Amino acid sequence: MNSPILDLEQRELALDPTQSFIVQSPAGSGKTSLLVQRYLMLLATVKAPEEILAITFTRKAAYEMRDRIVSALKKASKNARTQDQHEATTQKLALAALKQNQVKAWNITQNPQRLRIQTIDAFCGHLVRRALVIVSCAHLVLSAAVFAPGTVCGYTWPDPIIRGAGKGDIPHLRRLRNVIHCSDGSTSTQRH
């Protein structure tokens, strides 16, 4: 026989994807289960699973959370009945996530790496690597524009643009400043 969940009202509030919550409770009280439910709730509402980011302190916790999410999805796909109130909520949320998974053709259970569940260190590393790509691209564009005449990012740069510096000829520098760096590392320019 299952005992009633004493903090059921607070748990249901924490599933609201429009609100942010801090969950504090002792070990073994169901924090990870609640986070799994919240993640499943979000999966049912996003365009792509990569839009959700869950951050943990340890790789072990990240692996456990990913495993629990995938397990909940697989279990829900079998449509097994449960008497447990908490498991019933997880199953309902997993079924909604599976519906979105099918509509969007994500194939999450076959591609669990699409679930962005990572440590704080891994997330910070991702940000640094992304920033380095942008800085590297900016350096390459600047070097090519300053030292080598020719076409860079679809714009023909003069021979070299520094030639006009100091004479009030700043439009070339403005064009260089307007180079946009895309998240995939490619570049393009806006012409003004």
C-alpha positions as CSV (number, residue, x, y, z in Angstrom):
1,M,0.0,0.0,0.0
2,N,1.4,3.4,-1.0
3,S,1.4,6.2,1.6
4,P,0.0,9.6,0.5
5,I,2.4,12.2,-0.8
6,L,2.4,14.9,1.9
7,D,3.8,17.7,-0.3
8,L,1.7,16.9,-3.4
9,E,0.5,20.5,-3.7
10,Q,4.1,21.9,-3.8
11,R,5.2,19.2,-6.2
12,E,2.3,20.1,-8.6
13,L,3.2,23.7,-8.4
14,A,6.8,22.9,-9.3
15,L,5.7,21.3,-12.5
16,D,4.4,24.7,-13.8
17,P,6.9,25.4,-16.7
18,T,6.1,29.2,-16.5
19,Q,7.5,29.4,-13.0
20,S,11.0,28.9,-11.4
21,F,11.4,27.1,-8.2
22,I,14.1,26.1,-5.7
23,V,13.6,22.7,-4.3
24,Q,15.3,22.0,-1.0
25,S,14.8,18.7,0.8
26,P,16.9,15.9,2.3
27,A,18.5,13.0,0.4
28,G,16.0,10.4,-0.8
29,S,13.0,12.7,-0.6
30,G,12.3,12.7,-4.4
31,K,14.1,15.8,-5.7
32,T,15.5,14.0,-8.8
33,S,12.1,12.4,-9.5
34,L,10.5,15.9,-9.3
35,L,13.1,17.2,-11.7
36,V,12.5,14.3,-14.1
37,Q,8.8,15.2,-14.0
38,R,9.5,18.8,-14.7
39,Y,11.8,17.9,-17.6
40,L,9.1,15.6,-19.1
41,M,6.6,18.4,-18.7
42,L,8.9,20.7,-20.7
43,L,9.6,18.1,-23.4
44,A,5.8,18.1,-24.1
45,T,6.0,21.9,-24.8
46,V,9.2,22.6,-26.7
47,K,10.0,22.6,-30.4
48,A,13.3,20.6,-29.9
49,P,14.6,18.8,-26.8
50,E,17.8,20.9,-27.0
51,E,15.8,23.9,-25.8
52,I,15.8,22.4,-22.3
53,L,18.9,22.6,-20.2
54,A,19.2,20.7,-16.9
55,I,22.4,21.4,-14.9
56,T,23.7,19.1,-12.2
57,F,26.8,19.1,-10.0
58,T,28.2,15.6,-11.0
59,R,28.4,13.5,-14.1
60,K,26.8,10.7,-12.1
61,A,23.7,12.8,-11.4
62,A,23.5,13.9,-15.0
63,Y,23.7,10.3,-16.2
64,E,21.1,9.2,-13.6
65,M,18.7,12.0,-14.6
66,R,19.0,11.2,-18.3
67,D,18.5,7.5,-17.6
68,R,15.4,8.2,-15.5
69,I,13.9,10.3,-18.2
70,V,14.6,7.7,-20.9
71,S,13.3,5.0,-18.7
72,A,10.1,6.9,-18.0
73,L,9.5,7.4,-21.7
74,K,10.1,3.7,-22.4
75,K,7.9,2.6,-19.6
76,A,5.1,5.0,-20.7
77,S,5.3,3.7,-24.2
78,K,4.3,0.3,-22.8
79,N,1.2,1.9,-21.2
80,A,1.5,-0.1,-18.0
81,R,-1.0,0.8,-15.3
82,T,0.1,1.9,-11.9
83,Q,-1.6,2.6,-8.6
84,D,1.2,4.8,-7.3
85,Q,0.2,8.5,-7.5
86,H,3.7,9.7,-8.2
87,E,4.4,7.1,-10.9
88,A,1.0,7.9,-12.5
89,T,2.0,11.6,-12.7
90,T,5.3,10.6,-14.3
91,Q,3.6,8.3,-16.7
92,K,1.1,11.0,-17.7
93,L,3.9,13.5,-18.3
94,A,6.0,11.0,-20.2
95,L,3.0,10.2,-22.5
96,A,2.6,13.9,-23.3
97,A,6.4,14.1,-24.0
98,L,6.2,10.9,-26.2
99,K,3.3,12.5,-28.2
100,Q,5.5,15.6,-28.9
101,N,8.4,13.2,-29.7
102,Q,6.4,11.5,-32.3
103,V,5.0,14.7,-33.8
104,K,8.4,16.3,-34.1
105,A,10.3,13.0,-35.0
106,W,12.9,13.5,-32.3
107,N,13.5,9.8,-31.6
108,I,14.6,10.6,-28.0
109,T,14.7,7.0,-26.8
110,Q,17.1,6.1,-29.6
111,N,19.0,9.4,-29.3
112,P,19.1,10.3,-25.6
113,Q,22.2,12.6,-26.2
114,R,19.6,15.1,-27.5
115,L,18.6,15.6,-23.8
116,R,20.9,18.5,-22.6
117,I,21.6,17.3,-19.1
118,Q,25.1,18.2,-18.0
119,T,27.3,19.4,-15.2
120,I,28.0,23.0,-14.4
121,D,31.6,22.4,-15.7
122,A,30.4,20.9,-18.9
123,F,28.0,23.8,-19.5
124,C,30.6,26.4,-18.8
125,G,33.1,24.6,-21.1
126,H,30.4,24.6,-23.8
127,L,30.0,28.4,-23.4
128,V,33.8,29.0,-23.5
129,R,34.2,26.8,-26.7
130,R,31.4,28.6,-28.4
131,A,32.9,32.0,-27.5
132,L,36.3,30.9,-28.8
133,V,34.7,30.0,-32.1
134,I,33.2,33.4,-32.4
135,V,36.5,35.1,-31.4
136,S,38.5,32.9,-33.8
137,C,36.1,33.8,-36.7
138,A,36.3,37.5,-35.8
139,H,40.1,37.3,-35.8
140,L,40.2,35.5,-39.2
141,V,37.8,38.0,-40.7
142,L,39.8,41.0,-39.3
143,S,43.1,39.5,-40.4
144,A,41.8,38.8,-43.9
145,A,40.3,42.2,-44.2
146,V,43.3,44.1,-42.9
147,F,46.1,42.2,-44.4
148,A,44.8,40.6,-47.6
149,P,42.7,42.4,-50.2
150,G,39.9,40.4,-51.7
151,T,36.5,39.0,-50.9
152,V,35.7,38.1,-47.3
153,C,32.1,37.2,-46.2
154,G,30.8,38.2,-49.6
155,Y,32.2,41.7,-49.4
156,T,35.2,42.9,-51.4
157,W,37.6,44.6,-49.0
158,P,40.0,47.3,-50.1
159,D,43.8,46.9,-50.2
160,P,44.2,47.0,-47.0
161,I,41.5,48.8,-45.0
162,I,44.0,50.3,-42.6
163,R,45.1,52.6,-45.5
164,G,42.1,54.8,-44.8
165,A,42.6,55.0,-41.0
166,G,43.6,58.3,-39.7
167,K,42.2,60.2,-42.7
168,G,38.6,60.1,-41.5
169,D,37.8,57.1,-43.9
170,I,36.0,55.0,-41.3
171,P,33.2,53.3,-43.4
172,H,35.4,50.2,-43.9
173,L,35.9,49.8,-40.2
174,R,32.1,50.2,-39.7
175,R,31.5,47.4,-42.2
176,L,34.0,45.2,-40.4
177,R,32.3,45.9,-37.1
178,N,29.0,44.8,-38.6
179,V,30.2,41.3,-39.4
180,I,27.7,38.9,-37.8
181,H,29.0,35.7,-36.3
182,C,26.5,32.9,-36.5
183,S,26.2,30.2,-33.9
184,D,27.4,27.5,-36.3
185,G,30.7,29.4,-36.8
186,S,29.8,30.8,-40.3
187,T,29.9,34.5,-40.9
188,S,28.0,37.0,-43.0
189,T,28.0,40.8,-43.3
190,Q,25.4,43.5,-43.1
191,R,26.0,46.2,-45.6
192,H,25.2,49.7,-44.5
